[in-house]
């Protein structure tokens, strides 16, 4: 008999009933140190009092009106995002998947309005992850994502990660946009080098192609900048955001320049819940914290501390770990042992990590994790590795 909850997840045998900062409390009382943060969602930890206040204050006033009317919290958050980024305008969604849908629509509509309706192809890269909708799985293109769900939405060109010659050859008079994660998350914490992001911007400028960044996982302070592309000193035309922007409340957004977004006029897109007062009130509180340069300086300092300790961990367990990769507090341990075995060994040490492709475990702690918690986390990883070695 099928479970009442559709069984599409391979869930760990854990049930959490409460969260406090960097910690999750299991139903049996065990306290787990959380290096997953809901897959980079709980950017300010669990039950953060600033976010709890923003949510409860708004909940006592107004939950939902729909986008038939002006929503002050939405307008305030949009203004903050425009102030802090390259963008001129913002559309709010409930998730990264929905943000992907709009980014694809916007890129194609842009060329339609310019009198080039055949310019619909979007270039993407192997190892990418852009969500679970029909457009998002077609964009990623991997068999794991697409098998059994055909016919797939056409118009996506898939290239090998890092193949510059293939990329240049793939841009034709049918290319609408290039879609890329500045740091791949699901793909195994693979950063795109700064010079490659600069090269992408140059290629797009040269050919008129739109550049779309998927910063759903790597954005919102995760890399030590508000958004990961800032390290390269370039900007996209369109950007997908979600996960950390709501600090745990379902919220996403598409940010765009006026040039890219001018095609999206009344009636071209919509959302019932997107930009609701609850989500945007929390999102504004998150932005006010994370966009503070002093906060981002602390993220970078903590990232250096964590990376230093992880390098020592790798050196201490050469049969378990191979290397550390990533940027900021979006780090990965490339494993020699099975990554899923290490994740399970972490459970035994009351530690949460997240598996990824390329035999990597992801370390995505809350951005406000303390130094003491970083030290404790690496100590628990050390004990988990010892478990693997002695099994």
PyMOL commands that set and color helices and strands:
alter all, ss='L'
color gray80, all
select helices_A, chain A and resi 37-40+49-59+72-84+96-113+134-140+143-146+164-170+194-207+228-232+243-246+258-261+277-290+293-316+339-348+371-390
alter helices_A, ss='H'
color red, helices_A
select strands_A, chain A and resi 16-20+23-26+31-34+89-93+121-125+156-159+175-180+183-184+190-191+210-214+238-241+252-256+321-327+330-335+351-352+354-356+360-363
alter strands_A, ss='S'
color yellow, strands_A
deselect
rebuild
show_as cartoon
